[in-house]
Each structure stands twice: as structure tokens, then as C-alpha cells.
């Protein structure tokens, strides 16, 4: 086998046996993440009320994460309350009547 190595240092490492090509590792595929996005319009108090995920999502997914950001205006006090089972979420302390982008990630 002819291997062209441009540097003397690499040639010395190869000759000394320090250069080893690892065979490919056979491993299971990484978990699949699905992403969902919902635009919510907040009520007059700046809240969304509870948003529950459908059973077909909660039964086939785990490790739910949520991110909410103001879609139409900055909302520095915006925060989420997430149910203990992580299958429901509510948005609080946003700007009344404004839109919020709620992003949900879940592992299959």
C-alpha cells in the first residue's frame, strides 16, 4: 500500500506505529428528536392557560423540553410552568394580547 505523507514528522510517527487507523464503530443510531412549534396569543393578563400535548405524542416520546419567546414583542418576564410529567405547559407574565412562540422538543 502506498501512502503519501507530506511531513517528516508524520512519516516518523507512521514508521513507529503511532499512526493507527481505527475501524468504523458499529453502534446504535442516536435518538431521534422531533420538534413542534405553536404560536400562542396571550390573554389580557399575559397568560396562555394550560397547553396539553396530545396522547399520540406523549405515548411515543420522552425527554420533553420547552422554550418560549415573544414572537411579536420582547417579554423579559415571560416564564413557563411545566407539569411534573412534562406533558403540559403554561406561559405566564407575557405582554397581554401578544403572541408567543412555544417550541417543544421530544425524543422518540
Order of alpha helices (4+ residues) and beta strands (2+ residues): alpha-beta-beta-alpha-beta-beta-beta-beta
